[in-house]
Amino acid sequence: MTGTVRIVRETGMGFELRRAAIRIHLDGADVGTVAPHGTVETAVGAGRHTLRLTAGRYSSPTRTFELADGSAATFRCHAAALWPRYVASLLKPDLGIALKQEL
């Protein structure tokens, strides 16, 4: 009973202010990285999961999602691309990476 989690890294507005690889944490475990313009897929069991991305002190908000057997969940992410968001992430590091689930 497994499903797939797919993380697609796109650049917001064509560029990112932070270009380093972003670490992927699934259910609290480090499962790898996603490079700029990259896609990563990983198999996980069906059920409730949490996803969080980090790059140094910067992170995404934690996203919780349900995965049915044989299904896939796709998330799109990017590092801060606009100066206001970049500056805000200096004070609130969980604004440094945008993470949204495709529905």
Backbone as CSV, one residue per row, in Angstrom:
resi,resn,N_x,N_y,N_z,CA_x,CA_y,CA_z,C_x,C_y,C_z
1,MET,0.845,-1.175,0.000,0.000,0.000,0.000,0.887,1.233,0.000
2,THR,1.171,1.741,-1.191,2.029,2.912,-1.286,1.436,3.938,-2.241
3,GLY,1.929,5.144,-2.102,1.588,6.240,-3.000,2.863,6.994,-3.327
4,THR,2.737,8.080,-4.048,3.892,8.860,-4.462,3.735,10.316,-4.052
5,VAL,4.816,10.883,-3.537,4.870,12.315,-3.271,5.841,12.914,-4.283
6,ARG,5.383,13.932,-4.998,6.190,14.590,-6.029,6.387,16.050,-5.625
7,ILE,7.643,16.499,-5.625,7.964,17.888,-5.322,8.594,18.490,-6.566
8,VAL,7.980,19.553,-7.087,8.444,20.234,-8.287,8.933,21.614,-7.859
9,ARG,10.189,21.900,-8.159,10.740,23.214,-7.804,10.767,24.104,-9.036
10,GLU,9.995,25.159,-8.960,9.935,26.147,-10.027,10.485,27.451,-9.474
11,THR,10.967,28.273,-10.347,11.420,29.582,-9.891,10.263,30.556,-9.976
12,GLY,10.003,31.240,-8.888,8.952,32.237,-8.885,9.362,33.424,-9.733
13,MET,8.532,33.814,-10.659,8.771,34.966,-11.532,10.081,34.847,-12.312
14,GLY,10.562,33.622,-12.541,11.738,33.423,-13.376,13.070,33.411,-12.659
15,PHE,13.103,33.725,-11.359,14.367,33.699,-10.629,14.101,33.478,-9.143
16,GLU,15.129,33.068,-8.427,15.058,32.903,-6.983,16.234,33.640,-6.364
17,LEU,16.015,34.224,-5.198,17.108,34.922,-4.523,18.051,33.940,-3.844
18,ARG,17.546,32.762,-3.467,18.378,31.703,-2.889,18.345,30.527,-3.850
19,ARG,19.499,30.129,-4.363,19.529,29.082,-5.394,20.058,27.746,-4.901
20,ALA,20.339,27.629,-3.629,20.877,26.379,-3.090,19.812,25.284,-3.146
21,ALA,20.262,24.049,-3.062,19.335,22.918,-3.018,18.441,23.046,-1.784
22,ILE,17.215,22.607,-1.909,16.249,22.646,-0.810,16.093,21.233,-0.274
23,ARG,16.217,21.075,1.043,16.088,19.772,1.697,14.612,19.431,1.889
24,ILE,14.292,18.156,1.719,12.925,17.660,1.831,12.806,16.844,3.114
25,HIS,11.838,17.207,3.956,11.587,16.480,5.206,10.157,15.936,5.150
26,LEU,10.042,14.636,5.055,8.749,13.970,4.972,8.534,13.201,6.255
27,ASP,7.464,13.523,6.963,7.157,12.905,8.256,8.337,13.046,9.225
28,GLY,9.042,14.172,9.160,10.156,14.447,10.060,11.483,13.855,9.630
29,ALA,11.508,13.029,8.596,12.754,12.406,8.132,13.275,13.129,6.897
30,ASP,14.584,13.314,6.846,15.232,13.940,5.690,15.269,12.906,4.564
31,VAL,14.595,13.208,3.437,14.522,12.236,2.347,15.262,12.677,1.089
32,GLY,15.970,13.809,1.140,16.751,14.230,-0.021,16.645,15.712,-0.276
33,THR,17.024,16.112,-1.501,16.989,17.516,-1.890,16.354,17.667,-3.264
34,VAL,15.922,18.885,-3.528,15.415,19.226,-4.856,16.193,20.465,-5.325
35,ALA,16.764,20.349,-6.518,17.564,21.421,-7.106,16.657,22.403,-7.850
36,PRO,17.159,23.606,-8.175,16.363,24.530,-8.985,15.917,23.863,-10.288
37,HIS,14.676,24.060,-10.642,14.050,23.486,-11.841,13.999,21.955,-11.787
38,GLY,14.143,21.376,-10.587,14.155,19.921,-10.446,12.829,19.365,-9.977
39,THR,12.705,18.058,-10.096,11.545,17.314,-9.609,12.040,16.092,-8.869
40,VAL,11.441,15.829,-7.718,11.798,14.656,-6.915,10.524,13.879,-6.622
41,GLU,10.590,12.561,-6.761,9.467,11.696,-6.411,9.938,10.687,-5.379
42,THR,9.083,10.411,-4.412,9.408,9.412,-3.406,8.149,8.615,-3.064
43,ALA,8.327,7.331,-2.836,7.207,6.458,-2.482,6.990,6.503,-0.974
44,VAL,5.730,6.580,-0.579,5.362,6.576,0.843,4.115,5.726,1.020
45,GLY,3.879,5.316,2.243,2.686,4.540,2.544,1.441,5.401,2.505
46,ALA,0.311,4.766,2.326,-0.956,5.486,2.352,-1.195,6.023,3.759
47,GLY,-1.935,7.121,3.857,-2.261,7.703,5.154,-1.912,9.174,5.232
48,ARG,-1.869,9.679,6.456,-1.596,11.107,6.718,-0.091,11.323,6.812
49,HIS,0.379,12.389,6.153,1.800,12.709,6.139,2.010,14.201,6.332
50,THR,3.250,14.573,6.713,3.633,15.980,6.792,4.838,16.212,5.893
51,LEU,4.889,17.398,5.299,5.973,17.774,4.400,6.457,19.163,4.784
52,ARG,7.771,19.307,4.872,8.398,20.598,5.165,9.701,20.665,4.393
53,LEU,9.998,21.827,3.847,11.230,22.040,3.096,12.107,23.029,3.847
54,THR,13.431,22.834,3.776,14.357,23.749,4.439,15.552,24.052,3.553
55,ALA,16.124,25.221,3.784,17.368,25.630,3.131,18.094,26.505,4.147
56,GLY,19.041,25.908,4.869,19.704,26.650,5.938,18.702,26.983,7.029
57,ARG,18.618,28.253,7.408,17.674,28.655,8.454,16.278,28.925,7.909
58,TYR,16.114,28.882,6.592,14.830,29.188,5.962,14.035,27.905,5.744
59,SER,12.704,28.040,5.771,11.861,26.858,5.625,10.531,27.229,4.993
60,SER,9.783,26.197,4.690,8.402,26.365,4.258,7.520,26.117,5.475
61,PRO,6.269,26.513,5.400,5.336,26.058,6.423,5.184,24.534,6.303
62,THR,4.846,23.865,7.371,4.600,22.421,7.327,3.232,22.181,6.701
63,ARG,3.183,21.298,5.728,1.927,20.940,5.063,1.557,19.506,5.452
64,THR,0.299,19.318,5.834,-0.225,17.997,6.162,-1.143,17.574,5.018
65,PHE,-1.038,16.297,4.628,-1.862,15.809,3.521,-2.165,14.336,3.712
66,GLU,-3.247,13.894,3.073,-3.662,12.486,3.078,-3.307,11.880,1.729
67,LEU,-2.844,10.646,1.762,-2.476,9.960,0.532,-3.163,8.597,0.520
68,ALA,-3.991,8.362,-0.489,-4.670,7.077,-0.637,-3.737,6.090,-1.334
69,ASP,-4.015,4.809,-1.171,-3.209,3.770,-1.802,-3.213,3.946,-3.316
70,GLY,-2.025,3.977,-3.904,-1.879,4.100,-5.344,-2.023,5.515,-5.887
71,SER,-2.225,6.497,-5.022,-2.404,7.865,-5.502,-1.109,8.662,-5.401
72,ALA,-1.153,9.892,-5.899,0.015,10.766,-5.860,-0.395,12.131,-5.329
73,ALA,0.519,12.768,-4.616,0.340,14.142,-4.157,1.480,14.953,-4.757
74,THR,1.139,16.051,-5.430,2.150,16.892,-6.064,2.194,18.239,-5.364
75,PHE,3.410,18.670,-5.052,3.635,19.970,-4.424,4.566,20.782,-5.310
76,ARG,4.336,22.068,-5.380,5.215,22.996,-6.090,5.850,23.914,-5.069
77,CYS,7.141,24.193,-5.268,7.850,25.033,-4.317,8.801,25.976,-5.035
78,HIS,9.188,27.028,-4.330,10.252,27.917,-4.794,10.731,28.756,-3.619
79,ALA,11.981,29.154,-3.682,12.537,30.038,-2.669,12.028,31.454,-2.930
80,ALA,12.205,32.328,-1.945,11.732,33.707,-2.072,12.262,34.341,-3.348
81,ALA,11.366,34.970,-4.110,11.751,35.571,-5.376,11.522,37.076,-5.396
82,LEU,10.714,37.580,-4.519,10.418,39.007,-4.478,11.071,39.632,-3.250
83,TRP,11.583,40.819,-3.404,12.281,41.472,-2.293,11.436,41.590,-1.036
84,PRO,10.149,41.964,-1.087,9.401,42.042,0.183,9.337,40.694,0.904
85,ARG,9.134,39.618,0.155,9.069,38.289,0.782,10.439,37.882,1.314
86,TYR,11.489,38.210,0.569,12.856,37.901,1.016,13.160,38.633,2.319
87,VAL,12.852,39.911,2.387,13.113,40.696,3.596,12.273,40.168,4.763
88,ALA,11.008,39.847,4.506,10.152,39.296,5.557,10.710,37.972,6.077
89,SER,11.321,37.170,5.193,11.861,35.869,5.618,13.076,36.029,6.533
90,LEU,13.722,37.181,6.499,14.830,37.418,7.428,14.320,37.468,8.858
91,LEU,13.104,37.962,9.053,12.497,38.039,10.381,11.656,36.809,10.714
92,LYS,11.044,36.222,9.705,10.191,35.038,9.879,10.647,33.980,8.883
93,PRO,11.635,33.151,9.275,12.266,32.215,8.339,11.325,31.251,7.625
94,ASP,10.120,30.978,8.165,9.226,30.045,7.473,8.495,30.689,6.298
95,LEU,8.858,31.924,5.951,8.376,32.562,4.722,9.383,32.437,3.587
96,GLY,10.536,31.833,3.863,11.623,31.766,2.895,11.409,30.805,1.746
97,ILE,10.500,29.837,1.904,10.227,28.862,0.845,8.712,28.718,0.715
98,ALA,8.207,28.951,-0.480,6.781,28.756,-0.747,6.539,27.289,-1.079
99,LEU,5.482,26.714,-0.522,5.133,25.312,-0.759,3.627,25.192,-0.876
100,LYS,3.149,24.768,-2.053,1.720,24.630,-2.272,1.408,23.283,-2.885
101,GLN,0.325,22.687,-2.434,-0.101,21.405,-2.991,-1.010,21.643,-4.182
102,GLU,-0.769,20.892,-5.258,-1.683,20.930,-6.410,-2.906,20.120,-6.069
103,LEU,-4.045,20.629,-6.403,-5.280,19.897,-6.108,-5.867,19.274,-7.340
